[in-house]
Protein backbone atom coordinates (compact mmCIF):
# COMPACT_ATOMS: atom_id res chain seq x y z
CA UNK A 1 0.00 0.00 0.00
CA UNK A 2 1.31 3.43 -0.97
CA UNK A 3 2.17 5.70 1.97
CA UNK A 4 1.11 9.35 2.24
CA UNK A 5 4.78 10.28 1.70
CA UNK A 6 4.99 8.22 -1.52
CA UNK A 7 1.73 9.75 -2.78
CA UNK A 8 3.06 13.22 -1.94
CA UNK A 9 6.36 12.60 -3.75
CA UNK A 10 4.50 11.45 -6.88
CA UNK A 11 2.30 14.58 -7.03
CA UNK A 12 3.07 16.95 -9.93
CA UNK A 13 3.01 19.96 -7.58
CA UNK A 14 5.91 22.43 -7.42
CA UNK A 15 6.94 21.57 -3.86
CA UNK A 16 9.01 24.75 -3.66
CA UNK A 17 5.68 26.60 -3.38
CA UNK A 18 5.17 24.80 -0.05
CA UNK A 19 8.71 25.79 1.10
CA UNK A 20 9.75 22.17 0.45
CA UNK A 21 12.06 22.46 -2.56
CA UNK A 22 13.14 18.90 -3.29
CA UNK A 23 16.82 18.01 -3.42
CA UNK A 24 19.62 15.95 -1.95
CA UNK A 25 22.03 17.09 0.72
CA UNK A 26 24.96 18.04 -1.50
CA UNK A 27 26.74 20.42 0.87
CA UNK A 28 25.51 19.67 4.38
CA UNK A 29 25.40 22.45 6.96
CA UNK A 30 27.07 21.71 10.30
CA UNK A 31 23.75 20.93 12.00
CA UNK A 32 22.29 18.49 9.47
CA UNK A 33 22.20 15.06 11.14
CA UNK A 34 24.47 12.63 9.31
CA UNK A 35 21.63 10.21 8.48
CA UNK A 36 18.90 12.76 7.59
CA UNK A 37 16.48 11.69 4.83
CA UNK A 38 15.42 14.92 3.06
CA UNK A 39 11.78 15.83 2.49
CA UNK A 40 12.58 19.28 1.17
CA UNK A 41 14.44 22.56 1.65
CA UNK A 42 13.56 26.18 2.33
CA UNK A 43 16.88 27.89 1.66
CA UNK A 44 19.28 26.37 4.19
CA UNK A 45 16.47 24.89 6.32
CA UNK A 46 16.17 21.14 5.84
CA UNK A 47 12.91 19.27 6.50
CA UNK A 48 13.63 15.59 7.00
CA UNK A 49 13.12 12.21 8.62
CA UNK A 50 15.69 10.78 11.05
CA UNK A 51 15.66 6.95 11.04
CA UNK A 52 16.13 6.69 14.82
CA UNK A 53 12.85 8.58 15.33
CA UNK A 54 10.69 6.63 12.90
CA UNK A 55 8.06 8.67 11.03
CA UNK A 56 8.64 11.92 12.94
CA UNK A 57 9.35 14.99 10.77
CA UNK A 58 12.13 17.43 11.73
CA UNK A 59 13.40 20.87 10.79
CA UNK A 60 17.17 21.49 10.76
CA UNK A 61 18.03 25.18 10.80
CA UNK A 62 21.67 26.37 10.86
CA UNK A 63 20.42 29.90 11.64
CA UNK A 64 18.02 28.92 14.42
CA UNK A 65 16.69 31.55 16.84
CA UNK A 66 16.87 29.08 19.73
CA UNK A 67 19.67 27.03 21.30
CA UNK A 68 18.90 24.00 19.16
CA UNK A 69 19.27 23.53 15.43
CA UNK A 70 17.22 20.36 14.99
CA UNK A 71 13.69 20.02 16.34
CA UNK A 72 10.57 17.96 15.63
CA UNK A 73 7.56 19.43 13.83
CA UNK A 74 5.18 16.49 13.48
CA UNK A 75 4.72 12.95 14.81
CA UNK A 76 4.42 11.65 11.24
CA UNK A 77 4.29 12.78 7.62
CA UNK A 78 0.49 12.84 7.44
CA UNK A 79 0.37 15.30 10.36
CA UNK A 80 3.14 17.34 8.71
CA UNK A 81 1.02 17.72 5.55
CA UNK A 82 -2.04 18.57 7.65
CA UNK A 83 0.01 21.28 9.36
CA UNK A 84 1.03 22.69 5.97
CA UNK A 85 -2.63 22.67 4.92
CA UNK A 86 -3.39 24.74 8.04
CA UNK A 87 -0.50 27.19 7.57
CA UNK A 88 -0.12 27.47 3.79
CA UNK A 89 3.57 26.49 3.72
CA UNK A 90 6.12 24.75 5.96
CA UNK A 91 7.64 28.10 7.00
CA UNK A 92 5.32 28.99 9.91
CA UNK A 93 5.71 25.48 11.37
CA UNK A 94 9.48 25.75 11.45
CA UNK A 95 9.26 29.10 13.29
CA UNK A 96 6.98 27.88 16.11
CA UNK A 97 10.01 26.66 18.08
CA UNK A 98 10.88 30.24 19.11
CA UNK A 99 7.41 31.82 19.12
CA UNK A 100 4.66 32.32 21.64
CA UNK A 101 1.01 32.13 20.58
CA UNK A 102 0.73 35.89 19.85
CA UNK A 103 3.88 35.93 17.69
CA UNK A 104 2.60 32.91 15.77
CA UNK A 105 -0.79 34.49 15.12
CA UNK A 106 0.94 37.69 13.98
CA UNK A 107 3.21 35.65 11.68
CA UNK A 108 0.21 33.75 10.26
CA UNK A 109 -1.59 37.04 9.53
CA UNK A 110 1.49 38.28 7.63
CA UNK A 111 1.84 34.95 5.79
CA UNK A 112 -1.82 35.13 4.73
CA UNK A 113 -1.13 38.51 3.09
CA UNK A 114 1.92 37.33 1.15
CA UNK A 115 0.76 33.86 0.03
CA UNK A 116 0.67 33.83 -3.77
CA UNK A 117 -2.16 32.42 -5.88
CA UNK A 118 0.24 29.67 -6.99
CA UNK A 119 0.89 28.72 -3.36
CA UNK A 120 -2.83 28.66 -2.55
CA UNK A 121 -3.47 26.47 -5.60
CA UNK A 122 -0.64 24.08 -4.59
CA UNK A 123 -2.15 23.71 -1.10
CA UNK A 124 -5.62 23.03 -2.58
CA UNK A 125 -4.15 20.41 -4.95
CA UNK A 126 -2.30 18.82 -2.04
CA UNK A 127 -5.47 18.64 0.04
CA UNK A 128 -7.53 17.15 -2.80
CA UNK A 129 -4.88 14.63 -3.88
CA UNK A 130 -4.19 13.32 -0.36
CA UNK A 131 -7.73 13.69 1.03
CA UNK A 132 -6.50 15.28 4.25
CA UNK A 133 -7.91 18.03 6.44
CA UNK A 134 -5.88 20.83 8.03
CA UNK A 135 -4.88 20.38 11.68
CA UNK A 136 -7.08 22.65 13.78
CA UNK A 137 -4.49 24.09 16.19
CA UNK A 138 -1.07 23.95 14.50
CA UNK A 139 0.67 26.03 17.18
CA UNK A 140 -0.50 23.80 20.06
CA UNK A 141 0.23 20.65 18.07
CA UNK A 142 3.85 21.60 17.28
CA UNK A 143 4.52 22.93 20.81
CA UNK A 144 3.24 19.65 22.30
CA UNK A 145 5.58 17.62 20.03
CA UNK A 146 8.55 19.81 21.01
CA UNK A 147 7.73 20.10 24.73
CA UNK A 148 9.56 17.08 26.16
CA UNK A 149 11.40 15.94 23.07
CA UNK A 150 14.55 13.92 23.78
CA UNK A 151 17.08 14.74 21.06
CA UNK A 152 19.80 12.48 22.48
CA UNK A 153 19.54 9.99 19.59
CA UNK A 154 20.19 12.60 16.88
CA UNK A 155 23.42 11.71 15.06
CA UNK A 156 25.50 14.82 14.41
CA UNK A 157 28.81 15.14 12.58
CA UNK A 158 32.02 16.08 14.40
CA UNK A 159 31.69 19.51 12.76
CA UNK A 160 28.45 20.12 14.70
CA UNK A 161 30.28 19.77 18.01
CA UNK A 162 33.19 21.92 16.81
CA UNK A 163 30.84 24.73 15.67
CA UNK A 164 28.55 24.67 18.72
CA UNK A 165 31.20 23.98 21.36
CA UNK A 166 29.02 21.18 22.75
CA UNK A 167 31.03 18.21 24.02
CA UNK A 168 31.08 15.39 21.47
CA UNK A 169 29.74 12.21 23.11
CA UNK A 170 31.92 10.17 20.72
CA UNK A 171 34.97 12.16 21.80
CA UNK A 172 37.36 13.88 19.44
CA UNK A 173 40.48 13.74 21.58
CA UNK A 174 43.13 11.95 19.52
CA UNK A 175 44.77 10.59 22.68
CA UNK A 176 41.69 8.44 23.20
CA UNK A 177 41.68 7.09 19.65
CA UNK A 178 43.37 3.78 18.97
CA UNK A 179 46.22 4.34 16.58
CA UNK A 180 47.28 1.59 14.21
CA UNK A 181 50.87 0.48 14.76
CA UNK A 182 53.00 -0.95 11.98
CA UNK A 183 56.14 -3.06 12.17
CA UNK A 184 59.20 -0.85 11.85
CA UNK A 185 60.78 -0.80 8.41
CA UNK A 186 64.55 -0.90 8.27
CA UNK A 187 66.46 0.21 5.17
CA UNK A 188 69.99 -1.03 4.63
CA UNK A 189 72.25 0.66 2.15
CA UNK A 190 75.32 -0.97 0.72
CA UNK A 191 77.80 1.65 -0.23
CA UNK A 192 80.29 0.78 -2.87
CA UNK A 193 83.72 1.84 -1.71
CA UNK A 194 86.21 3.34 -4.09
CA UNK A 195 89.44 1.37 -4.30
CA UNK A 196 92.69 3.38 -4.64
C-alpha positions as CSV (number, residue, x, y, z in Angstrom):
1,X,0.0,0.0,0.0
2,X,1.3,3.4,-1.0
3,X,2.2,5.7,2.0
4,X,1.1,9.4,2.2
5,X,4.8,10.3,1.7
6,X,5.0,8.2,-1.5
7,X,1.7,9.7,-2.8
8,X,3.1,13.2,-1.9
9,X,6.4,12.6,-3.8
10,X,4.5,11.4,-6.9
11,X,2.3,14.6,-7.0
12,X,3.1,17.0,-9.9
13,X,3.0,20.0,-7.6
14,X,5.9,22.4,-7.4
15,X,6.9,21.6,-3.9
16,X,9.0,24.7,-3.7
17,X,5.7,26.6,-3.4
18,X,5.2,24.8,0.0
19,X,8.7,25.8,1.1
20,X,9.7,22.2,0.4
21,X,12.1,22.5,-2.6
22,X,13.1,18.9,-3.3
23,X,16.8,18.0,-3.4
24,X,19.6,15.9,-2.0
25,X,22.0,17.1,0.7
26,X,25.0,18.0,-1.5
27,X,26.7,20.4,0.9
28,X,25.5,19.7,4.4
29,X,25.4,22.5,7.0
30,X,27.1,21.7,10.3
31,X,23.7,20.9,12.0
32,X,22.3,18.5,9.5
33,X,22.2,15.1,11.1
34,X,24.5,12.6,9.3
35,X,21.6,10.2,8.5
36,X,18.9,12.8,7.6
37,X,16.5,11.7,4.8
38,X,15.4,14.9,3.1
39,X,11.8,15.8,2.5
40,X,12.6,19.3,1.2
41,X,14.4,22.6,1.7
42,X,13.6,26.2,2.3
43,X,16.9,27.9,1.7
44,X,19.3,26.4,4.2
45,X,16.5,24.9,6.3
46,X,16.2,21.1,5.8
47,X,12.9,19.3,6.5
48,X,13.6,15.6,7.0
49,X,13.1,12.2,8.6
50,X,15.7,10.8,11.1
51,X,15.7,7.0,11.0
52,X,16.1,6.7,14.8
53,X,12.9,8.6,15.3
54,X,10.7,6.6,12.9
55,X,8.1,8.7,11.0
56,X,8.6,11.9,12.9
57,X,9.3,15.0,10.8
58,X,12.1,17.4,11.7
59,X,13.4,20.9,10.8
60,X,17.2,21.5,10.8
61,X,18.0,25.2,10.8
62,X,21.7,26.4,10.9
63,X,20.4,29.9,11.6
64,X,18.0,28.9,14.4
65,X,16.7,31.6,16.8
66,X,16.9,29.1,19.7
67,X,19.7,27.0,21.3
68,X,18.9,24.0,19.2
69,X,19.3,23.5,15.4
70,X,17.2,20.4,15.0
71,X,13.7,20.0,16.3
72,X,10.6,18.0,15.6
73,X,7.6,19.4,13.8
74,X,5.2,16.5,13.5
75,X,4.7,13.0,14.8
76,X,4.4,11.7,11.2
77,X,4.3,12.8,7.6
78,X,0.5,12.8,7.4
79,X,0.4,15.3,10.4
80,X,3.1,17.3,8.7
81,X,1.0,17.7,5.5
82,X,-2.0,18.6,7.6
83,X,0.0,21.3,9.4
84,X,1.0,22.7,6.0
85,X,-2.6,22.7,4.9
86,X,-3.4,24.7,8.0
87,X,-0.5,27.2,7.6
88,X,-0.1,27.5,3.8
89,X,3.6,26.5,3.7
90,X,6.1,24.7,6.0
91,X,7.6,28.1,7.0
92,X,5.3,29.0,9.9
93,X,5.7,25.5,11.4
94,X,9.5,25.8,11.5
95,X,9.3,29.1,13.3
96,X,7.0,27.9,16.1
97,X,10.0,26.7,18.1
98,X,10.9,30.2,19.1
99,X,7.4,31.8,19.1
100,X,4.7,32.3,21.6
101,X,1.0,32.1,20.6
102,X,0.7,35.9,19.9
103,X,3.9,35.9,17.7
104,X,2.6,32.9,15.8
105,X,-0.8,34.5,15.1
106,X,0.9,37.7,14.0
107,X,3.2,35.6,11.7
108,X,0.2,33.8,10.3
109,X,-1.6,37.0,9.5
110,X,1.5,38.3,7.6
111,X,1.8,34.9,5.8
112,X,-1.8,35.1,4.7
113,X,-1.1,38.5,3.1
114,X,1.9,37.3,1.1
115,X,0.8,33.9,0.0
116,X,0.7,33.8,-3.8
117,X,-2.2,32.4,-5.9
118,X,0.2,29.7,-7.0
119,X,0.9,28.7,-3.4
120,X,-2.8,28.7,-2.6
121,X,-3.5,26.5,-5.6
122,X,-0.6,24.1,-4.6
123,X,-2.1,23.7,-1.1
124,X,-5.6,23.0,-2.6
125,X,-4.2,20.4,-5.0
126,X,-2.3,18.8,-2.0
127,X,-5.5,18.6,0.0
128,X,-7.5,17.1,-2.8
129,X,-4.9,14.6,-3.9
130,X,-4.2,13.3,-0.4
131,X,-7.7,13.7,1.0
132,X,-6.5,15.3,4.3
133,X,-7.9,18.0,6.4
134,X,-5.9,20.8,8.0
135,X,-4.9,20.4,11.7
136,X,-7.1,22.7,13.8
137,X,-4.5,24.1,16.2
138,X,-1.1,23.9,14.5
139,X,0.7,26.0,17.2
140,X,-0.5,23.8,20.1
141,X,0.2,20.6,18.1
142,X,3.9,21.6,17.3
143,X,4.5,22.9,20.8
144,X,3.2,19.6,22.3
145,X,5.6,17.6,20.0
146,X,8.5,19.8,21.0
147,X,7.7,20.1,24.7
148,X,9.6,17.1,26.2
149,X,11.4,15.9,23.1
150,X,14.5,13.9,23.8
151,X,17.1,14.7,21.1
152,X,19.8,12.5,22.5
153,X,19.5,10.0,19.6
154,X,20.2,12.6,16.9
155,X,23.4,11.7,15.1
156,X,25.5,14.8,14.4
157,X,28.8,15.1,12.6
158,X,32.0,16.1,14.4
159,X,31.7,19.5,12.8
160,X,28.4,20.1,14.7
161,X,30.3,19.8,18.0
162,X,33.2,21.9,16.8
163,X,30.8,24.7,15.7
164,X,28.5,24.7,18.7
165,X,31.2,24.0,21.4
166,X,29.0,21.2,22.7
167,X,31.0,18.2,24.0
168,X,31.1,15.4,21.5
169,X,29.7,12.2,23.1
170,X,31.9,10.2,20.7
171,X,35.0,12.2,21.8
172,X,37.4,13.9,19.4
173,X,40.5,13.7,21.6
174,X,43.1,11.9,19.5
175,X,44.8,10.6,22.7
176,X,41.7,8.4,23.2
177,X,41.7,7.1,19.6
178,X,43.4,3.8,19.0
179,X,46.2,4.3,16.6
180,X,47.3,1.6,14.2
181,X,50.9,0.5,14.8
182,X,53.0,-1.0,12.0
183,X,56.1,-3.1,12.2
184,X,59.2,-0.8,11.9
185,X,60.8,-0.8,8.4
186,X,64.5,-0.9,8.3
187,X,66.5,0.2,5.2
188,X,70.0,-1.0,4.6
189,X,72.3,0.7,2.2
190,X,75.3,-1.0,0.7
191,X,77.8,1.6,-0.2
192,X,80.3,0.8,-2.9
193,X,83.7,1.8,-1.7
194,X,86.2,3.3,-4.1
195,X,89.4,1.4,-4.3
196,X,92.7,3.4,-4.6
